[in-house]
Amino acid sequence: MADIAFTGADIVIDNDEIMIMENSVPRELAYRLDTPKGSHWYYLDYGNGSAEIIGQVYSRDVHMKLANDIKDCIEQDERIEGADVIIDVRGSNIEANININGYEVRWTI
């Protein structure tokens, strides 16, 4: 019996198709976005600070804080040179459309 290891890659199964993603950035960013800032036991600056806006009345200030927190969270990863964040409010859902080094990512809050 042999183990298979992919260095610097992720295995993704999508619609019964197995793909090898050499770039693990999208998975790692999803984890970082879902981690409340300050909750990592060792890296206190790791994560997303936007959790504190939940329950607040939506305003331009909240909109800007959300966009800035997401951008700050993403740019914590030294592999990311920059990110564009567009916030779209649809009813009770807030979606962040993020362009990261050519990757398009949609994150729903």
N, C-alpha and C positions, 0 to 999 in steps of 0.2 A: 504494500500500500504506500502511496506517495502523496505528499501534500503539495499543493500548488500555491505559490505566493507570487503576487504581482507587486513589485516595488513601485510606489508612486502612482498606483492606479486603483480604480474602484471597479467592481463588477456590478453592472446594473441589469436587472431583468425587466423588460418592458414588453408586454403582450407576448409572452413566451419566447421572446428573443433575448439572447444573452449578449450583452455588449461590454466591452472593456473601456472604461473612461480613464484615459491616461491622466486627466486633469481632475483632481478631487476638489477643486475650488468650489463648485456649486454646492456640493454636499456639506462642506465645512462652513460655507456662508449661511446655509439654511440652519445649521446647528447654532452658529453664532447669533443669528437674528432671533432665534427662539429662546436664547438664554438671557434672562434678565441681568442687566448690568449690575455687577457687584455680588452675584450669587456664586461665581466660581470660587472655590475654596482657596486657590493659590493666586490666580490672576484677577484681582479685584476690578480692573478696568475692562475686563473681557465681557463682551455681550452688548445687548441692546438696551438703551435707557428709556425707550418709549413706553414701557409698561406703566409708568406713572401717569400717563395721560388718560388711561382708561377710566371712564366715568366722568371726565370733564366735559363741559359744554364745548362743542366744536366751534372753534374760532380761527381767525387768521394766525394768531399766536400759537395755538395748538398745532395748526397745519405746519407752520415753519419749524416748530420744535420736533415734530414727528419726522419731517424730511431731514432735518439736521442730525437727529439721533440715528436714523437709519444710515445716512451717509457716513457718519463717524464710526458706526459699528462696522460697516463694510471696509472702510479704509484702515481699520486696525490691523488687517492682514497685509503684511509687507509685500505680498505678491500683487496687490491691487494698486494700480497707479492712480485711479480715480473712478468715481461712480457718479452717475446722474440719477437722481431720484425724483419721480413724479408721483404725487399723491392724488388718488382719485377716490372721492367719497360717493358711495352708492347706497343710499338708505342707511342701514346700520353697519354696513361693511366699509372698511377702508382698505384700498388696495394700493400697494406701492409698486410701480413699474420701474425697474432698476436696470440700467445699462452699465455693465461692468466689463471693461476691456473688450467690448464687442459681444458679450453674452447678454441676452435679454432674460430677465428674471421677473416674475410676478409673485409678490408675497402678500397674502391677505391677513389682515389683523382682525 
